Amino acid sequence: MKRNLLLTPGPSKVPVELCEVLGKPIIHHRTPQFQQVLKEVTEGLKTIMGTSSDVYLLASSGTGAMEAAVANIASPGDKVITVEYGKFGERWASLAKAYKLNAVTLKIEWGRTITPDEVKAVLAQHSDAKAIFLTQCETSTSATPDLQAIAAVTRSTQTALVVDAVSALGTEPIKMDEWGVDVVCSGSHKGLMLPPGVGIVAVSAKAIAMMEASSNVRFYFDLRKSRKALADIDTPFTPAIGIVIALNESVKMLLAAGLEKKQEYYLKMAKAVWAAAEAIGLKVYAQPAFRSRGLTAILVPEALNPKKLVKIMRDTHGITMAGGQGDLDGKIIRIAHMGAVDEYDLLTGLSCIEKVLKEAGHKFELGASLAAAQKVLNS
Ligand SMILES: *Cc1c(COP(=O)(O)O)cnc(C)c1O
């Protein structure tokens, strides 16, 4: 069978242990067996998110979790703030518009994210905003904010902090209760190393009060239904049974490995990729103070046609990376180091980048990126 190494920031590589779990015959969800799984996976996710409040599982991709947050946290006409520093930040604004919220959109140049001071400034101007929506790891640019410092600003205000952690969960640290984050949205197919199918929404006590008070029209993504069902260790509709069962195992794997240790390892792999890119004359797109642990966007000169390089790596060599989205289309290559990706996957990916760059006429010393990465990985 041809190699199919996923080094994309979603869906990400699924480890063999989890493929085996996913291949098992289905069980029914209204059974004590599934209830046990639901109980365990909810508790495990609470540990990963650092909360003792509710975590709901939806049968959806990550955007479903984001839609649930928007639909439940505010009412039509409510003022909210959406923050954009990449393609996924734009999604918050689109969702707010779809739900007829009165959104103030803060646009920040791509490559960095919002700073705590900028959060302070926008909240001073819009202290009546019900919520501020932002992105923890902006997957389109690989930039990530100092979420703890941002939460320190928002927690003493009336404004709820809603975070898209679809690609960040498991990879970047997050401590909802300790930091004061109100809503966290995620999905099964990035740092949690599974196929797509489960959307995850965690809500603080403040967010629960807001969703109970919201007058928005909702049905499938009505989190009041999820809350009621969860109290009986149940889901309102048929859950993505197989993926929930595998999610329980992936969460156990992450916790058994030690979440902090894993997150340090992702950071080390990130640093290895930054060094590797520089060693072959390429630039990392995100500004140094904002680089994520989970993926790296590398600027590739347009003359070398990064889109074509991604295609050759995938179709000829069986190694899948991502190109750019939106304004970065045809300008970057994104390589993931989240979830189940390890240093040997990365070195394989880097050697493939070297091969296609060499063939495209880029001048550098063969092996330079591998040497630079190995130096970091073995430090
Ligand atoms: C992947 C991703 C999403 C959700 O995308 P889906 O295709 O709906 O799963 C949202 N935000 C970020 C930052 C992501 O990386």
Ligand as a Chemical Component Dictionary entry (heavy atoms), coordinates in Angstrom:
data_LIG
# 
_chem_comp.id                   LIG 
_chem_comp.type                 NON-POLYMER 
_chem_comp.pdbx_formal_charge   0 
_chem_comp.three_letter_code    LIG 
# 
loop_
_chem_comp_atom.comp_id 
_chem_comp_atom.atom_id 
_chem_comp_atom.alt_atom_id 
_chem_comp_atom.type_symbol 
_chem_comp_atom.charge 
_chem_comp_atom.model_Cartn_x 
_chem_comp_atom.model_Cartn_y 
_chem_comp_atom.model_Cartn_z 
_chem_comp_atom.pdbx_ordinal 
LIG C1 C1 C 0 -10.320 23.045 11.375 1  
LIG C2 C2 C 0 -10.684 24.311 12.033 2  
LIG C3 C3 C 0 -12.023 24.697 12.187 3  
LIG C4 C4 C 0 -13.212 23.892 11.803 4  
LIG O1 O1 O 0 -13.243 23.362 10.571 5  
LIG P1 P1 P 0 -14.200 22.132 10.221 6  
LIG O2 O2 O 0 -13.855 21.906 8.806  7  
LIG O3 O3 O 0 -15.589 22.574 10.428 8  
LIG O4 O4 O 0 -13.845 21.046 11.149 9  
LIG C5 C5 C 0 -12.271 25.880 12.851 10 
LIG N1 N1 N 0 -11.291 26.628 13.334 11 
LIG C6 C6 C 0 -10.005 26.289 13.218 12 
LIG C7 C7 C 0 -8.964  27.170 13.820 13 
LIG C8 C8 C 0 -9.661  25.117 12.573 14 
LIG O5 O5 O 0 -8.372  24.774 12.463 15 
# 
loop_
_chem_comp_bond.comp_id 
_chem_comp_bond.atom_id_1 
_chem_comp_bond.atom_id_2 
_chem_comp_bond.value_order 
_chem_comp_bond.pdbx_ordinal 
LIG C1 C2 SING 1  
LIG C2 C3 SING 2  
LIG C2 C8 DOUB 3  
LIG C3 C4 SING 4  
LIG C3 C5 DOUB 5  
LIG C4 O1 SING 6  
LIG O1 P1 SING 7  
LIG P1 O2 DOUB 8  
LIG P1 O3 SING 9  
LIG P1 O4 SING 10 
LIG C5 N1 SING 11 
LIG N1 C6 DOUB 12 
LIG C6 C7 SING 13 
LIG C6 C8 SING 14 
LIG C8 O5 SING 15 
# 
